[in-house]
Amino acid sequence: MWQTISELGQVNWAALSDPVMIVRLLLQVLLFAGSALFSMSETALFSLRETDLQRLEKTQLPKARQLRDLLDEPRQLIISILCGNELINIAATVNLAGIFLVLYSNPATAAVANTLIMLPLLLLFGEVTPKTAAVQQPVLLCTRLIGPVIAYWVKIVAPLRAVIHFIADYVTSKVVGEASDNNHLLGVDEFETFLSDIEENGTVNPAERQLIVNLIEAGSKDVKQIMVPYPLVCFIDADLPVPDVIREFRTMRHRRIPVYRGQHDNIVGILQDEHVVKILAEKSMDELVIDELLQPIQLVPDTTTISHVAELFKGHLHYAVIVINEFGGIEGLVTADDVFGYLVHGHSTYLRWQSDVSEISEDEFECHGLTSIEALHHATNMPIDDLPVATVGGFLMYLGKRQLKVGDTCETDNWVFAVERMDGLLIERVRITARQAKETEESL
């Protein structure tokens, strides 16, 4: 081993004048350049942001469409680039090994020299330097160099890529099972980060960004997050005379009110203000029967997503849904106004009216029990991730594990919650104090 290392200095420099060696050296330079190109391509192409592509497309450059087509097939693109990079790296290693076999009489010495020289050269010129350049100037490199070359290479390597794709899918399915749905590779957090980036560039404003995030989250949040809870839902008895029904409808001052017959769980329809006004303009109350005033109402389980309910409202066949639990009981009511309120504000319409958190002092706050936990988070920076409730009152019951009464307190690591007022079983007023401030107050 030591003899092999000691022979590293015994180089046959005269062999470099051979025309074949000169060709091999030039080929080695070209192979390093090719390796750099593929490494640079991988980083530069996947560093392009949507805003970069949109800006290029506005210039109507053909290369912009070319880049978009490449990135629309990310798996095809990455396999093609890796195929090219690996083929060139193997060729470069073999070619350099041939050069060292001529420069050294001992094959073992040539192998050691090839390893010692090839590794740093490949890292420097084939990986680190091109990737660094690609991160700094992805748009410039993609439009002037990478796009045309890689687009052509993707077509050339198609047969090899198909074989590798098939083998990779087969091995992956045997090791980790069938592939999951690729439509969900981008999570909400990643998408919101992306929106924040393009907001900085002026592509969207903050309101538009929040609307897009709410639209995405609507596909995973259930309707319990935005429904008017059962105790707050107003009902009208279908067996009342029509004039009494109209009078109660006007008194309640809600746009949509469910109508029951016998008991609340037996919903027969819903009164909608536009429809009621239209019918009253056509007929007098004495001529009407209750069924003429009613619009159909859909019942949905409490596991239904907000986006699914929005689809029900989109066709204008339904204007409200009754949310029921697995035991057939009513959980609450969701109207088109509630869905719209969530998409625009991030919480339902009825919660919006209770969303104020009053700051009494630096470490003390007051709010309604129906205040959304999002509003509480914005006021206090209290973490609320993955909570199974929508309101502050629900959060207190979640902490207390029981029905609370006036004077009860619940605590987290940094905050103390006190119930100050109730309306029946509903928590109406809550005082929130920072734990440090509470301990200081008690010590005085």
C-alpha positions in Angstrom: 0.0 0.0 0.0 2.8 2.4 1.0 4.7 1.5 -2.2 1.6 2.4 -4.3 1.3 5.8 -2.5 5.0 6.5 -2.9 4.7 5.9 -6.7 2.1 8.7 -7.1 4.9 11.2 -7.9 6.3 9.0 -10.6 4.3 10.4 -13.5 5.1 9.7 -17.2 4.6 13.4 -18.2 5.9 12.7 -21.7 2.8 10.6 -22.5 0.7 13.8 -22.4 2.2 14.8 -25.7 0.5 11.8 -27.4 -2.4 13.1 -29.7 -4.7 10.4 -28.2 -4.0 11.8 -24.7 -4.7 15.3 -25.8 -8.1 14.2 -27.2 -8.8 12.4 -23.9 -7.9 15.5 -21.9 -10.2 17.6 -24.0 -12.9 15.0 -23.6 -12.4 15.1 -19.9 -13.0 18.9 -19.9 -16.1 18.4 -21.9 -17.4 15.7 -19.6 -16.8 18.0 -16.5 -18.7 20.7 -18.4 -21.6 18.3 -19.1 -21.7 17.2 -15.4 -21.8 20.8 -14.4 -24.6 21.5 -16.8 -26.8 18.7 -15.5 -26.1 19.6 -11.8 -26.9 23.2 -12.6 -30.1 22.3 -14.4 -31.5 20.3 -11.5 -31.0 23.2 -9.1 -31.9 26.1 -11.4 -35.1 24.6 -12.8 -36.5 23.6 -9.5 -35.5 27.0 -8.0 -37.8 28.8 -10.5 -40.9 30.3 -8.7 -44.3 30.6 -10.2 -43.9 34.3 -10.4 -40.7 33.8 -12.4 -42.5 31.7 -15.0 -45.4 34.2 -15.2 -43.0 37.1 -15.7 -41.3 35.1 -18.5 -44.6 34.2 -20.1 -45.6 37.8 -20.2 -42.5 38.5 -22.4 -43.9 35.9 -24.9 -40.5 34.3 -25.2 -40.7 30.7 -26.7 -38.3 29.6 -24.0 -40.9 30.5 -21.3 -43.3 28.0 -22.7 -40.5 25.5 -22.9 -39.6 25.9 -19.2 -43.3 25.6 -18.3 -43.6 22.3 -20.2 -40.5 20.9 -18.5 -41.7 21.8 -15.0 -45.2 20.5 -15.7 -43.7 17.0 -15.6 -41.4 17.2 -12.6 -40.8 13.4 -12.3 -40.0 13.0 -16.0 -37.6 16.0 -15.7 -35.7 14.8 -12.6 -35.2 11.3 -14.0 -33.9 12.7 -17.3 -31.5 15.0 -15.5 -30.2 12.3 -13.2 -29.8 9.9 -16.1 -27.6 12.5 -17.9 -25.6 13.4 -14.8 -24.9 9.8 -13.9 -24.0 8.8 -17.5 -21.5 11.7 -17.8 -20.0 11.1 -14.3 -19.4 7.5 -15.1 -17.9 8.4 -18.5 -15.7 11.0 -16.8 -14.5 8.5 -14.2 -13.7 5.9 -16.8 -11.9 8.4 -19.1 -9.8 9.8 -16.3 -8.9 6.2 -15.2 -7.7 5.6 -18.8 -5.5 8.7 -18.6 -3.9 7.7 -15.3 -3.3 4.1 -16.6 -1.1 5.7 -19.3 0.6 8.1 -16.9 1.4 5.4 -14.3 2.9 2.0 -15.1 1.3 0.5 -12.0 -2.5 0.0 -12.3 -3.0 0.2 -8.5 -1.2 3.6 -8.4 -3.4 4.7 -11.3 -6.6 3.7 -9.4 -5.5 5.6 -6.2 -4.6 8.7 -8.3 -8.0 8.5 -10.1 -9.8 8.4 -6.8 -7.8 11.2 -5.2 -8.1 13.5 -8.3 -11.6 12.6 -9.5 -13.5 13.1 -6.2 -12.5 16.8 -5.5 -12.7 17.7 -9.2 -16.2 16.3 -9.5 -17.3 17.9 -6.3 -15.9 21.3 -7.3 -16.7 21.5 -11.0 -19.6 19.0 -11.2 -21.6 19.8 -8.1 -20.8 22.7 -5.7 -19.8 25.4 -8.2 -22.6 24.9 -10.7 -25.3 24.5 -8.1 -24.2 27.7 -6.3 -24.4 29.5 -9.6 -27.8 28.0 -10.3 -29.2 29.2 -7.0 -27.9 32.8 -7.6 -29.2 33.2 -11.2 -31.8 30.5 -11.9 -33.8 32.6 -14.4 -30.8 33.8 -16.4 -29.3 30.3 -16.7 -32.6 28.6 -17.5 -33.5 31.0 -20.3 -30.1 31.3 -21.9 -28.6 27.8 -21.5 -30.4 25.2 -19.6 -33.9 25.3 -21.1 -33.0 24.5 -24.7 -30.4 21.8 -23.8 -32.6 20.0 -21.3 -35.7 20.1 -23.5 -33.7 18.4 -26.2 -32.1 15.9 -23.8 -35.6 14.9 -22.4 -36.6 13.7 -25.8 -33.3 11.8 -26.5 -33.3 10.0 -23.2 -37.0 9.0 -23.3 -36.5 5.2 -23.9 -33.9 4.9 -21.1 -36.1 7.0 -18.8 -39.1 4.8 -19.5 -37.1 1.7 -18.4 -35.8 3.4 -15.3 -39.3 4.7 -14.5 -40.8 1.2 -14.7 -38.0 -0.4 -12.6 -38.2 2.3 -10.0 -42.0 2.0 -9.7 -41.8 -1.8 -9.4 -39.1 -1.6 -6.6 -40.9 1.1 -4.8 -44.3 -0.7 -4.8 -42.5 -3.8 -3.4 -40.7 -1.9 -0.6 -43.2 0.8 0.5 -46.5 -0.3 -1.2 -48.5 1.4 -3.9 -47.9 5.1 -4.6 -50.1 7.6 -2.8 -52.2 10.3 -4.5 -49.8 12.8 -6.0 -52.4 15.5 -5.9 -51.7 16.2 -2.3 -47.9 16.6 -2.4 -48.2 20.3 -1.6 -49.5 20.9 1.9 -51.4 24.0 3.1 -48.4 25.3 5.1 -46.1 25.0 2.0 -48.7 26.6 -0.2 -49.2 29.5 2.3 -45.5 30.1 2.4 -45.5 30.2 -1.4 -48.4 32.7 -1.3 -46.4 34.9 1.2 -43.5 34.9 -1.3 -45.6 36.1 -4.2 -47.4 38.6 -2.0 -44.0 40.3 -1.5 -43.7 40.6 -5.2 -47.1 42.2 -5.5 -48.7 39.4 -7.5 -51.5 39.1 -4.8 -52.5 41.4 -2.0 -53.0 40.2 1.7 -56.7 39.9 1.3 -56.4 37.8 -1.8 -53.7 35.6 -0.2 -56.0 34.9 2.8 -58.9 34.1 0.6 -56.8 31.6 -1.3 -55.6 30.0 1.9 -59.2 29.8 3.2 -60.3 28.1 0.0 -57.6 25.5 0.3 -58.3 24.8 4.0 -62.0 24.5 3.3 -61.3 21.1 1.8 -60.0 19.7 5.1 -62.0 21.6 7.7 -65.4 20.2 8.8 -68.6 22.3 9.0 -68.6 22.2 12.8 -65.9 24.9 12.6 -68.4 27.4 11.0 -71.9 26.2 12.0 -74.3 28.1 14.2 -74.5 25.7 17.2 -77.8 24.1 18.0 -78.6 26.2 21.2 -78.3 29.4 19.1 -80.4 28.2 16.2 -83.8 29.8 15.9 -86.7 27.5 14.9 -90.3 28.1 13.8 -93.1 25.6 14.3 -94.8 24.6 11.0 -98.1 24.0 12.8 -98.5 27.7 13.6 -100.9 29.8 11.4 -99.2 31.4 8.4 -99.6 35.0 9.8 -97.9 33.8 13.1 -95.1 32.2 11.1 -94.5 35.4 9.2 -94.7 37.5 12.4 -92.1 35.3 14.1 -89.9 35.3 11.0 -89.9 39.1 11.0 -89.3 39.2 14.8 -86.3 36.9 14.7 -84.6 39.0 12.0 -82.6 36.2 10.4 -82.4 35.6 6.7 -82.9 31.8 6.9 -84.7 30.0 9.7 -85.4 26.2 9.8 -89.0 25.1 10.2 -89.9 22.0 12.2 -93.1 20.0 12.8 -93.6 18.3 16.2 -90.0 18.5 17.5 -86.9 20.3 16.4 -85.3 17.2 14.9 -88.1 16.9 12.4 -87.1 19.7 10.0 -89.5 20.1 7.1 -87.9 23.1 5.3 -86.4 26.5 5.7 -87.8 30.0 5.5 -85.6 32.2 3.2 -86.2 35.9 3.1 -86.1 36.4 -0.7 -88.5 33.5 -1.3 -90.9 34.7 1.5 -91.0 38.2 0.1 -91.6 36.9 -3.4 -94.5 34.6 -2.3 -96.1 37.4 -0.2 -96.1 39.7 -3.2 -98.0 37.1 -5.2 -100.6 35.9 -2.6 -102.2 37.2 0.6 -101.5 35.4 3.9 -105.0 34.0 4.1 -104.4 32.1 0.8 -101.1 30.6 1.8 -100.2 27.3 3.3 -96.9 26.9 5.1 -95.4 24.5 2.5 -95.6 27.3 -0.2 -93.2 29.4 2.0 -90.7 26.7 2.6 -87.5 26.0 0.6 -85.8 22.6 0.8 -83.0 22.0 3.3 -80.2 19.5 3.2 -79.0 17.4 6.1 -75.3 16.7 6.3 -73.2 14.8 8.8 -70.9 16.8 11.1 -67.8 15.3 9.3 -68.7 17.0 6.0 -66.1 19.5 4.8 -66.8 23.2 4.2 -65.9 22.8 0.6 -68.5 20.1 0.1 -71.2 22.3 1.7 -70.0 25.2 -0.6 -70.7 22.8 -3.6 -74.2 22.2 -2.4 -74.9 26.0 -2.3 -73.2 26.6 -5.6 -76.2 25.2 -7.6 -78.7 27.4 -5.7 -80.7 24.3 -4.9 -80.0 24.7 -1.2 -79.4 27.8 0.9 -78.8 26.2 4.3 -77.9 22.8 5.7 -78.7 21.2 9.0 -75.6 19.5 10.6 -76.4 16.2 12.3 -74.3 13.9 14.4 -74.0 10.1 14.1 -76.9 9.6 16.4 -79.3 11.6 14.3 -79.4 14.6 16.6 -79.0 18.2 15.3 -75.6 19.8 15.8 -76.2 23.1 14.2 -77.0 25.2 11.1 -74.8 26.3 8.2 -76.0 28.9 5.7 -74.4 30.3 2.6 -73.6 33.4 4.6 -71.5 31.3 7.0 -69.5 29.7 4.2 -68.9 33.0 2.6 -67.9 34.5 5.9 -65.4 31.7 6.4 -63.9 32.1 2.9 -63.5 35.9 3.3 -62.7 36.2 7.1 -61.5 32.8 8.1 -64.5 32.2 10.5 -68.3 32.0 10.2 -70.6 34.9 10.1 -72.1 34.4 13.6 -68.6 34.1 15.1 -67.6 37.3 13.4 -69.9 39.4 15.6 -68.3 37.9 18.7 -64.7 38.2 17.5 -63.5 41.2 19.5 -61.0 40.5 22.2 -60.8 43.5 24.6 -57.4 44.3 26.1 -57.9 45.4 29.7 -54.1 45.7 30.4 -50.9 44.4 28.9 -51.4 41.0 30.4 -55.2 40.8 30.7 -58.0 40.4 28.2 -61.8 39.9 28.0 -63.9 38.2 25.3 -67.2 36.5 24.6 -67.4 32.7 24.9 -68.2 32.6 21.2 -65.1 34.5 20.2 -63.1 32.4 17.7 -59.9 30.9 18.9 -58.3 32.5 15.8 -59.2 35.9 17.2 -57.8 34.9 20.6 -54.5 33.8 18.9 -54.2 37.1 17.1 -54.7 39.0 20.3 -52.5 37.0 22.6 -50.2 34.9 20.3 -51.4 31.9 22.2 -50.7 28.7 20.2 -53.9 27.0 19.0 -52.6 24.4 16.6 -54.8 21.2 16.1 -57.5 22.2 18.7 -60.8 20.3 18.1 -62.8 23.4 19.0 -63.8 26.7 17.3 -64.5 29.1 20.2 -63.0 30.3 23.4 -65.9 28.8 25.3 -65.2 25.4 23.7 -61.5 25.8 24.5 -62.4 26.3 28.2 -64.6 23.2 28.2 -61.8 21.3 26.4 -59.4 22.3 29.2 -61.8 21.8 32.1 -63.2 18.4 30.9 -66.5 19.4 32.4 -69.4 21.8 32.2 -68.2 25.1 33.7 -70.0 27.7 35.9 -69.3 31.3 36.9 -66.1 31.6 38.9 -64.5 28.5 37.4 -60.9 28.8 36.1 -58.9 26.8 33.6 -55.2 27.1 33.0 -52.6 26.5 30.3 -48.8 26.8 30.7 -48.9 30.6 30.3 -52.6 31.7 30.7 -55.4 31.6 33.2 -59.0 31.7 32.0 -61.9 32.7 34.3 -65.6 32.3 33.5 -67.3 35.6 34.4 -70.8 35.3 33.0 -73.0 32.6 31.6 -76.3 32.4 29.8 -77.8 29.0 30.8 -75.1 26.5 29.8 -73.5 29.0 27.3 -70.3 30.7 28.4 -70.8 34.4 27.7 -67.9 36.3 29.2 -64.3 35.1 29.8 -61.4 36.9 31.4 -57.9 35.9 30.2 -54.8 36.7 32.3 -51.2 35.9 31.8 -50.0 33.4 34.4 -47.1 35.6 35.5 -49.5 38.6 36.0 -51.9 36.3 37.9 -49.3 35.0 40.3 -48.0 38.6 40.9 -51.6 39.7 41.7 -52.1 36.8 44.1 -48.9 37.5 46.0 -49.9 41.1 46.7 
